[in-house]
């Protein structure tokens, strides 16, 4: 039997199905307290094992020393360090925390911010305003289809490709002699 709950996001009732994410432990590192509370309530309603909130990168770092997190929400404009630098720091850490799922929340997304977040090593990027549906879809996708994790000198994080590359198995019709050098 499936349970149905109601989540309050932006003063609108949105029905969602409860999911079993009891094994996940979330850290919400957002500078906006109201947004942190909203994400916290959403995650709790979705069955997340535990949730902790931090308002600065220093507070988030101290919480990471106390507990092992498998899901981290980070503000792009995180005080003291910045969200992208915090993610890079996270990816350089030893242990399972370096491979935790990371969701970057950007208040006013633009191409430079999105590219910086992607190159910093995030799994998903969300722009404001957030909706319960958007959080649910991205969380479900991220957990059910994890991306391969890459460790290279120039980059550490999930594979940045958004789709599977298909290999062509037909006959080669191009002439190798005409290839552009």
Order of alpha helices (4+ residues) and beta strands (2+ residues): beta-beta-beta-alpha-beta-alpha-beta-alpha-beta-alpha-beta-alpha-beta-beta
